[in-house]
Amino acid sequence: MKIWVLDKITPAYRQVRLNFEESDGYDYLGDVNEDDLEKYLLELQNDIDVAKNIKLLKYYGYLHLFIISK
């Protein structure tokens, strides 16, 4: 899967947008397989439901994650 990422970090939250299509402002994450994507998602947040989010990304072609800083 070719994936582009937009990662915005503030003191209160982190907003990560993954997309299958190239978009302005997004950085190319690479041509990743499911294992690489799973590792990336777990680096973002260790208690994330990886399987569900990978399914959503494949179905919709994009995934927006909103991670609240603790």
Secondary structure, 3 states (H helix, E strand, C coil): CEEEEEEEECCCEEEEEEECCCCCCCEEEEECCHHHHHHHHHHHCCCCCHHHHHHHHHHHCEEEEEEECC
